[in-house]
Amino acid sequence: MSKFEKEKVRRYVWNLLETEGVALFPKPIVGRIPNFVGAEKAAELLRTLPEYQKAKTIACNPDSPQRPVRGIALKDGKRVVMATPRLKKGFILLDPTTIPKNRLGEAATIRGAFKYGRPVDPSQVKVDLFIAGSVAVALDGGRLGKGTGYSDQEYAILRSKGAITPDIPVVTTVHDFQVVEEIPKEKWDVPVNLIITPTRIHRLAYAIK
């Protein structure tokens, strides 16, 4: 699939979310990992997974639709490794034991993460679950981000530093409208193992990464 064809899929999803009235701030959603109605419900479903329940440390993208994931994880006592936007300042570690309980929700935001977290070298952490933001995903494990490749870079950095191993599940939370029929994968793409929407859990075969 060419870059042009991938962009057509992104445009289709962005337009569908807007047309169906499920796109949320920040807007415009074009060019972003889109925030959506039901992001909190998807995060709550994620919470039911044994992979999540066993995890002590999760890695999570900094985008708005995954803020509920970061918030729930902190409230559940899990450490969160968050990539800074565009990886400009590397990674931040949020440790709920060092954050006031009434500030955990704030710490899950980008601004709050910089306030309550600390820079961390990925070689200093062991991640049990990798959360990726997506524009579109398919049930064959294919995933499309916003086209900048940052999620794949984040995964590659964590992998190269020993923070994650190939068997660590890769999860994404999206709206049901973001699940499409097919997304052919390039050799550098990181496939997803679990797709969580506000209404269901799609458990995919664990692909070799």
VOTOR-808087 format. One line per field, with one value per residue (C-alpha): x, y, z; residue in three letters. Coordinates in Angstrom, 3 decimals. Example, Ala and Ser with C-alpha at 12.3 -4.5 7.8 and 13.67 -1.06 7.14 Angstrom:
2
xx = c(12.300, 13.670) $
yy = c(-4.500, -1.060) $
zz = c(7.800, 7.140) $
r = c(Ala, Ser) $
END
This chain:
209
xx = c(0.000, 1.477, 1.709, -1.104, -3.361, -2.574, -3.452, -6.789, -7.551, -6.638, -8.808, -11.680, -11.501, -11.064, -14.055, -16.167, -15.541, -16.511, -19.558, -20.831, -20.326, -17.946, -14.804, -13.764, -11.344, -8.597, -9.774, -9.350, -8.707, -7.073, -3.372, -3.920, -4.501, -8.211, -9.921, -13.326, -16.558, -16.175, -12.426, -13.142, -15.220, -12.414, -9.986, -12.297, -12.454, -8.668, -8.700, -10.394, -7.595, -5.316, -2.374, -3.242, -3.951, -0.571, 1.344, 3.314, 4.624, 2.971, 4.273, 1.693, 1.584, 0.861, -2.229, -5.620, -7.638, -5.204, -5.362, -8.053, -5.696, -2.885, -5.235, -6.666, -3.230, -1.948, -5.030, -4.468, -0.958, 0.881, 3.886, 3.457, 6.269, 5.023, 6.746, 6.937, 5.230, 7.331, 9.887, 11.480, 12.299, 12.480, 10.396, 8.797, 8.192, 5.050, 5.200, 1.888, 3.683, 5.286, 2.169, -0.548, -3.650, -5.804, -3.429, -3.326, -5.871, -3.845, -0.660, -2.272, -2.357, 0.664, 1.172, 0.672, 3.114, 5.856, 4.885, 4.663, 6.854, 10.588, 12.749, 13.780, 16.256, 14.316, 17.152, 16.124, 12.616, 10.910, 7.620, 4.894, 2.385, 2.766, -0.167, -0.187, -2.438, -4.024, -5.906, -7.012, -6.502, -7.432, -8.183, -5.040, -2.996, -2.311, -2.186, -1.995, -0.864, -1.025, 1.817, 4.797, 6.021, 6.486, 4.757, 7.022, 10.008, 8.899, 8.595, 11.969, 13.717, 12.181, 13.068, 16.661, 17.101, 15.775, 12.668, 10.409, 10.774, 9.146, 6.444, 5.107, 1.511, 0.866, -2.570, -4.549, -7.780, -9.930, -13.524, -15.355, -15.383, -11.581, -11.511, -11.182, -11.025, -7.350, -4.106, -1.163, 1.885, 5.309, 8.315, 8.981, 5.384, 4.622, 1.435, -1.153, -2.213, -5.278, -7.776, -10.041, -13.108, -15.854, -17.956, -15.628, -12.216, -10.587, -7.916, -5.611, -2.935, 0.287, 2.399, 6.175, 7.713) $
yy = c(0.000, 3.350, 6.396, 7.880, 4.882, 4.964, 8.642, 7.805, 5.444, 8.132, 10.710, 8.230, 7.613, 11.264, 12.201, 9.326, 10.320, 13.916, 12.941, 10.584, 13.229, 11.179, 13.287, 15.284, 18.101, 18.782, 19.766, 19.667, 15.937, 15.755, 15.176, 13.878, 10.656, 11.475, 11.828, 10.181, 9.709, 6.611, 6.847, 6.408, 3.278, 1.818, 2.502, 0.738, -2.297, -2.298, -2.446, -5.874, -7.520, -9.922, -8.403, -5.013, -6.339, -8.083, -5.087, -3.022, -0.539, 0.473, 2.565, 4.914, 7.490, 11.117, 11.675, 12.829, 9.616, 7.699, 10.186, 8.026, 5.040, 6.947, 8.209, 4.785, 3.201, 5.758, 5.323, 1.567, 2.071, 1.383, 3.319, 4.997, 5.631, 8.352, 9.466, 13.238, 14.830, 14.226, 12.595, 16.030, 15.378, 11.604, 9.755, 10.716, 8.330, 8.861, 7.038, 7.180, 6.717, 10.155, 11.984, 13.320, 11.158, 14.165, 15.058, 11.715, 12.892, 16.019, 13.963, 11.972, 15.096, 16.183, 19.331, 17.389, 14.711, 17.299, 18.682, 15.434, 13.072, 12.898, 12.240, 8.615, 6.613, 3.651, 1.346, 2.010, 0.569, -2.700, -2.231, -4.870, -3.377, -1.008, 1.297, 2.867, 5.581, 4.914, 6.605, 3.249, -0.421, -3.710, -7.132, -8.541, -6.421, -3.612, -0.117, 3.411, 6.364, 9.955, 9.373, 10.611, 7.206, 8.274, 5.246, 2.882, 4.976, 4.852, 1.075, 0.736, 2.884, 0.991, -2.298, -1.268, -0.119, -3.397, -1.792, -4.128, -7.619, -9.069, -10.833, -7.641, -7.064, -4.020, -2.520, 0.339, 2.011, 3.358, 4.041, 1.230, 3.414, 3.311, -0.448, -0.968, -4.043, -4.093, -2.232, -3.943, -3.820, -2.579, -4.429, -1.637, -1.403, -2.650, -4.775, -4.559, -7.597, -6.139, -3.590, -2.087, -0.072, 1.358, -1.736, -4.706, -6.312, -7.675, -10.183, -10.850, -13.479, -12.303, -11.359, -11.687, -8.241) $
zz = c(0.000, -1.036, 1.166, -0.908, -0.248, 3.472, 3.527, 1.881, 4.781, 7.297, 5.527, 5.403, 9.160, 10.098, 7.924, 9.286, 12.897, 12.131, 10.082, 12.776, 15.458, 17.616, 17.168, 20.231, 21.095, 20.131, 16.677, 13.797, 14.121, 10.695, 11.228, 14.758, 16.643, 16.955, 20.299, 20.331, 22.230, 24.377, 25.028, 28.753, 28.084, 25.985, 28.832, 31.276, 28.979, 28.792, 32.562, 32.426, 30.468, 32.357, 30.467, 31.927, 35.412, 35.570, 34.272, 36.746, 34.182, 30.930, 28.058, 26.583, 23.824, 24.840, 22.662, 23.971, 23.384, 25.590, 28.470, 30.170, 29.878, 31.541, 34.262, 35.058, 35.112, 37.611, 39.802, 39.676, 41.023, 37.782, 36.589, 33.207, 30.745, 28.407, 25.247, 25.062, 22.023, 18.900, 21.214, 21.609, 25.262, 25.216, 27.767, 31.074, 33.969, 36.029, 39.354, 41.252, 44.573, 44.095, 42.879, 45.219, 44.836, 44.047, 41.183, 39.347, 36.774, 36.119, 35.852, 33.017, 30.826, 28.829, 30.894, 34.108, 33.032, 32.697, 36.105, 38.073, 36.061, 35.541, 32.492, 32.278, 30.249, 28.820, 29.848, 33.459, 33.147, 32.254, 30.424, 30.594, 28.136, 25.176, 24.358, 20.902, 19.549, 16.154, 13.359, 11.908, 12.743, 11.105, 12.506, 10.870, 13.290, 10.852, 12.285, 10.913, 12.956, 11.785, 9.347, 11.339, 12.523, 16.132, 17.658, 15.724, 16.809, 20.445, 20.267, 18.532, 21.139, 24.048, 22.378, 21.653, 25.256, 26.659, 28.165, 26.223, 24.796, 21.642, 23.659, 25.235, 24.008, 21.845, 22.525, 21.020, 22.125, 19.287, 18.315, 16.512, 13.386, 13.337, 12.729, 8.958, 6.748, 5.895, 6.486, 4.732, 6.972, 6.023, 7.435, 9.946, 11.191, 14.691, 14.608, 17.363, 19.378, 21.067, 19.768, 22.431, 21.411, 23.637, 22.881, 22.529, 22.770, 19.623, 20.634, 17.701, 17.222, 18.817, 15.840, 15.852, 16.139) $
r = c(Met, Ser, Lys, Phe, Glu, Lys, Glu, Lys, Val, Arg, Arg, Tyr, Val, Trp, Asn, Leu, Leu, Glu, Thr, Glu, Gly, Val, Ala, Leu, Phe, Pro, Lys, Pro, Ile, Val, Gly, Arg, Ile, Pro, Asn, Phe, Val, Gly, Ala, Glu, Lys, Ala, Ala, Glu, Leu, Leu, Arg, Thr, Leu, Pro, Glu, Tyr, Gln, Lys, Ala, Lys, Thr, Ile, Ala, Cys, Asn, Pro, Asp, Ser, Pro, Gln, Arg, Pro, Val, Arg, Gly, Ile, Ala, Leu, Lys, Asp, Gly, Lys, Arg, Val, Val, Met, Ala, Thr, Pro, Arg, Leu, Lys, Lys, Gly, Phe, Ile, Leu, Leu, Asp, Pro, Thr, Thr, Ile, Pro, Lys, Asn, Arg, Leu, Gly, Glu, Ala, Ala, Thr, Ile, Arg, Gly, Ala, Phe, Lys, Tyr, Gly, Arg, Pro, Val, Asp, Pro, Ser, Gln, Val, Lys, Val, Asp, Leu, Phe, Ile, Ala, Gly, Ser, Val, Ala, Val, Ala, Leu, Asp, Gly, Gly, Arg, Leu, Gly, Lys, Gly, Thr, Gly, Tyr, Ser, Asp, Gln, Glu, Tyr, Ala, Ile, Leu, Arg, Ser, Lys, Gly, Ala, Ile, Thr, Pro, Asp, Ile, Pro, Val, Val, Thr, Thr, Val, His, Asp, Phe, Gln, Val, Val, Glu, Glu, Ile, Pro, Lys, Glu, Lys, Trp, Asp, Val, Pro, Val, Asn, Leu, Ile, Ile, Thr, Pro, Thr, Arg, Ile, His, Arg, Leu, Ala, Tyr, Ala, Ile, Lys) $
END
